[in-house]
Amino acid sequence: MVVGSENRRTKQKRRVGLLYDDRMCKHAPPNKTDWPEIPDRIKSIWNKLQTAGIPQRCVLLDAKEVEDNQVLLVHSQNHLKLMKDISSKKFSSRRKKIASKYDSIYFNEGSSQAASLAAGSVVQVIEQVAKGELSSGVAIVRPPGHHAEHDKPIGFCLYNNVAIAAKFILNEKPELGIKRILIVDWDVHHGNGTQKMFWEDPRVLFFSVHRHEFGNFFPFNDDGFYTMVGNGPGAGYNINVPWENNQCGDADYIAVWDHILIPVAKEFNPDMIIVSAGFDAAVNDPLGECLVTPFGYSVMLKKLMDFAHGKVVLALEGGYNLESTASSMLACVEVLLDDKPNDGSSDVYPLESTWRVIKAVRHELHMFWPVLAEELPKTITNQKVPLIPYVTFSSSDSEVDFLDNLPTNKSSFKDQFLTTMATEVDNFISHQFGKNL
């Protein structure tokens, strides 16, 4: 009875902050276009949470616009000026032309305020958690931020919301005692902007798991490759897990958590965790084409809650299937509230390409994180996987040789991958249909 009473008291003490503001919906794409980043993204999340009675269980926070000095911690003066002025009348006739200079960006009359509210809201939630006034928090914001770089918007992102907030807490609020921040970016796209902003900063461990496909997936460069580990004092504090293909699901992500992220997080020992919570790796997302379920997201988040005394903040990034995004966010908020994770199954094995990527990442990072030098148990890496609609390698001697001689650049890696894949295709066809096919 005493233990049960204590558990109930502990749950009652958890204060989860929740922030949503309709004004962020005023940033909207031009009429009659098929932009996936639309106001309904956050509306659908909010409606789903309301239907589930979540707001009544949380501490509701008011959105605040970001301050200039906070933006300038990661962005240039020119970038700040453009984002502040772009919605003014003097830019009405030039907005479309200016937007066309950037990759996957649009502007309208509501963009400046929405961007300011998105960044300011993430700062607001993170500061409240850092102060201990909240146990954890969720910022349902748009436009997203993790692609935005020092001097340019990119990929639907105007300000880098998470980077601004993290830098603000570290640089401007030392009295709060947050000295090490783990940023986990599980958006299906690489967080190129956030990576660059903490490239040489050992106070931030940046971890991004994303579709990469050897630079053939947005943002179409080498920045998200596993060899990009940081520089100078930040060397080893940048970890990329670059998927080779789509259709990665719960088992693949959880394997990465168990064999890369969690071991490193234990050594890093963060004072706070910020999740760049894009849900475009969710089932049925039109851009991500991956298979993560709400259960999968809840498991990933639950594992992170074991660190930093549960000081975890989720800031929305991508996610373009409205139902999948809303359901995934609901599952995550329920975890923050200490609810039991949604029903699901972890019986499906990771793809063999997943083990190949995990081994490559561990090989690259083990000099910085000795725990990654330990050999993976063969009982897990040799598990059979279901046949999928694209080619994977078998657990053969050729894969072992391939992994023992990992190339150090994208071009060499891609050439070696294609050569090995061609051999495996021939072997697969011979095995399935006979040598005379």
Disulfide bonds with the S-S distance in Angstrom:
none
